[in-house]
Amino acid sequence: MILAAIDIGSNAARLLISEVIKNGKEVEFNRLNILRIPLQLGFDVFEKGFIGSRKKRMLIDTIKAYKQLMKVYEVEHYMACATSAMRDAQNSKEIIKEIESETSIEIEIITGELEAEIIYENHIAELLDKDHSYLYMDVGGGSTELTLYYNNELVLQKSINIGTVRLLTDKVKDDTWEELKETCKGIAKKYDHITGIGSGGNINKIFSLLRSKDDKFLQVDAVKEMHKDMQQLNIDERMKKYNIKKDRAEVILPALLIYTNIFKWCNVEQVLVPKIGLADGLIHHLYDQILKGK
């Protein structure tokens, strides 16, 4: 079975195409292709409150291209979701109608809470040591999703409007930072031995830049050191030193700020980075829906 997920975020739009192979009770999800287009819708939305004509055209053209790729791969089912920027955009509903009219692709704007839930659909924590608490962390362009897994149970799912593009556009209020701090402090007070599980493009890139060949975990101190170093560099210098593209060089510094604060306030001891994101969770979520529909 070939499935596809489209994730329209505040910084980029992604297409993930996966083949689902079932062997008895075991189910494998094999990535066939993943594409990322840095549309940066959040820069329009968080500054102006709506998506401008240029970004709208880019988004529609991206979805058209994704539809053709889905056709080539003979995708049987798909799920397309939009997150923080589209949640906030005044004209998101009309843009979604226009996309459906031009491409027949239906896009759902999901809540932050559902976003956190879908990220958890990868079920990484369930395969790990039960003596630890596991905190899923996904820092996107418009919001940060936190999901806490403890003693075989989900005990917290929260979405907070702090993201990389929101920070770059100076649209994060002090009260929102305080909400993140209080949430993390509450977690640290109640749960010991917290291991982070990082998902999404920002933490994946940070991990790939910092890891050595045999590293299984991202070291918290190394992230702090990278944050200090990045603060001294402008965008061009970050691109050159770390060999990253411009759109990633822009958002990686605010991402590091958010992650280092979460690590500090939650007393995160170490971070597992399984190279997953919302799109992977969407594939799992879609597969579960298909099974329930049968």
Residue pairs with C-beta under 8 A, 6 or more apart in sequence:
1 19
1 20
1 76
1 77
1 287
1 290
2 17
2 18
2 19
2 20
2 32
2 73
2 74
2 75
2 76
3 17
3 18
3 19
3 20
3 75
3 76
3 77
3 78
3 79
3 283
3 286
3 287
4 15
4 16
4 17
4 18
4 66
4 70
4 73
4 75
4 77
4 78
4 79
4 283
5 14
5 15
5 16
5 18
5 78
5 79
5 80
5 81
5 278
5 279
5 280
5 282
5 283
5 286
6 13
6 14
6 15
6 63
6 66
6 78
6 79
6 80
6 81
6 105
6 107
6 279
6 282
7 13
7 14
7 16
7 81
7 83
7 277
7 278
7 279
7 282
8 39
8 41
8 59
8 80
8 81
8 82
8 83
8 85
8 86
8 107
9 41
9 82
9 83
9 84
9 85
9 140
9 141
9 142
9 278
10 40
10 41
10 42
10 45
10 46
10 83
10 84
10 85
10 140
10 141
10 142
10 143
10 163
10 164
10 165
10 166
11 38
11 39
11 40
11 41
11 42
11 140
11 141
11 164
11 165
11 201
11 247
11 251
12 36
12 37
12 38
12 39
12 40
12 141
12 201
12 247
13 36
13 37
13 39
13 59
13 62
13 63
13 66
14 34
14 35
14 36
14 37
14 277
14 278
14 279
15 33
15 34
15 35
15 66
15 69
15 70
15 279
16 31
16 33
16 34
16 279
16 280
16 282
16 283
17 31
17 32
17 33
17 34
17 69
17 70
17 73
17 75
18 29
18 30
18 31
18 32
18 283
19 29
19 30
19 32
20 27
20 28
20 29
20 30
20 283
20 287
21 27
21 28
21 30
22 28
27 287
29 280
29 283
29 284
29 287
32 73
33 69
33 73
34 279
35 66
35 69
36 201
37 58
37 62
38 245
38 247
39 55
39 58
39 59
39 62
40 55
40 141
40 165
40 247
41 51
41 55
41 59
41 85
41 86
41 89
42 84
42 85
42 141
42 142
42 163
42 165
42 166
42 169
43 165
43 168
43 169
44 50
44 51
44 52
44 55
44 85
44 89
45 51
45 85
45 86
45 88
45 89
45 142
46 85
46 88
46 142
46 165
46 166
46 169
46 171
47 169
47 171
49 88
49 89
49 90
50 89
50 90
50 91
51 59
51 85
51 86
51 89
51 91
51 92
51 95
56 91
56 95
56 98
59 95
59 99
60 95
60 98
60 99
60 102
60 103
63 80
63 99
63 103
63 105
63 107
64 102
64 103
66 105
67 103
67 104
67 105
70 78
77 286
77 290
78 105
78 286
79 108
79 282
79 283
79 285
79 286
80 105
80 106
80 107
80 108
81 107
81 108
81 109
81 110
81 115
81 118
81 278
81 282
82 92
82 96
82 107
82 108
82 109
82 110
83 109
83 110
83 112
83 115
83 140
83 142
83 143
83 278
84 112
84 140
84 141
84 142
84 143
84 161
84 163
84 166
85 141
85 142
85 165
86 92
86 95
86 96
86 107
86 109
87 109
87 111
87 112
87 142
88 142
89 95
92 109
96 107
96 109
99 105
99 107
100 106
100 107
110 118
111 159
112 143
112 145
112 158
112 159
112 160
112 161
113 157
113 158
113 159
115 138
115 143
115 145
115 159
115 278
116 136
116 138
116 145
116 146
116 147
116 157
116 158
116 159
117 147
117 157
118 278
118 281
118 282
118 285
119 136
119 138
119 145
119 147
119 199
119 200
119 276
119 277
119 278
119 281
120 136
120 147
120 149
120 154
120 157
120 281
121 281
121 282
121 284
121 285
121 288
122 199
122 274
122 276
122 280
122 281
122 284
123 284
124 134
124 136
124 197
124 272
124 274
124 276
125 134
125 136
125 149
125 197
126 149
126 152
128 134
128 195
128 272
130 151
130 152
131 193
132 193
132 194
132 195
133 148
133 149
133 150
133 187
133 191
133 192
133 193
133 194
133 195
134 148
134 149
134 150
134 194
134 195
134 196
134 197
135 146
135 147
135 148
135 149
135 187
135 194
135 195
135 196
135 197
135 266
135 268
136 145
136 146
136 147
136 148
136 149
136 197
136 199
137 144
137 145
137 146
137 196
137 197
137 198
137 199
137 203
137 259
137 262
137 271
138 144
138 145
138 198
138 199
138 200
138 203
138 277
138 278
139 162
139 163
139 164
139 200
139 202
139 203
139 255
139 258
139 259
140 163
140 164
140 200
140 202
140 278
141 163
141 164
141 165
141 166
141 251
142 161
142 163
142 165
142 166
143 159
143 160
143 161
143 162
143 163
143 166
144 159
144 160
144 162
144 163
144 180
144 258
144 262
145 157
145 158
145 159
146 156
146 157
146 158
146 159
146 160
146 183
146 184
146 262
147 154
147 156
147 157
147 158
148 154
148 155
148 156
148 157
148 187
148 191
149 155
150 191
156 183
156 187
158 183
160 176
160 179
160 180
160 183
161 172
161 176
162 172
162 176
162 177
162 180
162 258
163 172
163 254
163 258
164 202
164 250
164 251
164 252
164 254
164 255
164 258
165 251
166 172
167 254
167 257
167 258
168 250
168 251
168 254
180 261
180 262
180 265
181 261
181 265
184 261
184 262
184 265
184 266
185 265
185 266
187 194
187 266
188 194
188 265
188 266
188 267
193 269
194 266
194 267
194 268
194 269
195 268
195 269
195 270
195 271
195 272
196 218
196 262
196 263
196 266
196 268
196 270
196 271
196 272
197 271
197 272
197 273
197 274
198 204
198 206
198 207
198 218
198 259
198 271
198 272
198 273
199 273
199 274
199 276
199 277
199 278
199 280
199 281
200 277
200 278
201 248
201 277
202 251
202 252
202 255
202 259
203 218
203 255
203 259
203 271
203 273
204 273
204 275
204 277
205 244
205 248
205 252
206 218
206 223
206 226
206 252
206 255
206 256
206 259
206 273
207 218
207 271
207 273
207 275
209 226
209 242
209 244
210 218
210 219
210 222
210 223
210 226
211 218
216 272
217 270
217 271
217 272
217 273
218 270
218 271
218 272
218 273
219 270
219 271
220 263
220 268
220 269
220 270
220 271
223 256
223 259
223 260
223 263
223 271
224 260
224 263
226 256
227 253
227 256
227 257
227 260
230 238
230 252
230 253
230 256
231 253
233 241
235 246
235 249
235 250
236 249
238 244
238 249
238 252
238 253
239 245
239 246
239 249
242 249
242 252
244 252
262 268
263 271
